[in-house]
Structures are given as structure tokens and as C-alpha cells.
């Protein structure tokens, strides 16, 4: 996500990416990054709610923060943890 954000938001990084990797529209890069951020926020919200519903009330904010940073692998791990409770 961090690398995607740099490529999407930094004009120099965007120019480098377009020249050496793939000639992609800067608007498309920014839209893709915005969509990825939105998805991570929704996953973090789901993780927080899943943790609270699974009885992990004290660690629910941590699960949410981890999922915000990592994405769906964290949410899947949380579901495995709460399934066993």
C-alpha cells in the first residue's frame, strides 16, 4: 500500500513508474489507490466489529488497526481466532 501510495501521489514516482514499468494514467493510479484505501478502511471496520462480537473487546481496536495496515490476511486470521471461541 505504501509503495502504491507513493506511485499514485508523487509526480516524480508516477513519472518513473510510467516510463519504466507501465504507461498508466495518473488518474487511474490515484483512483486505484483511493479504492484500495477505502477497502482497507471497510476491512478494518469489519475486523473491529468481528473482534468485539467474538469477545475480544480489549483487543478489538488493535485488530482494526492491524487490518487497516495489512488488509484481508489480518481479517482472515481474526476470523480463525474468533471461530475457535
Secondary structure, 3 states (H helix, E strand, C coil): CHHHHHHHHCHHHHHHHHHHCCCCCHHHHHHHHHHHHHHHHHHHHHHHHHHHHCCCCCCHHHHHHHHHHHCHHHHHHHHHHHHCC
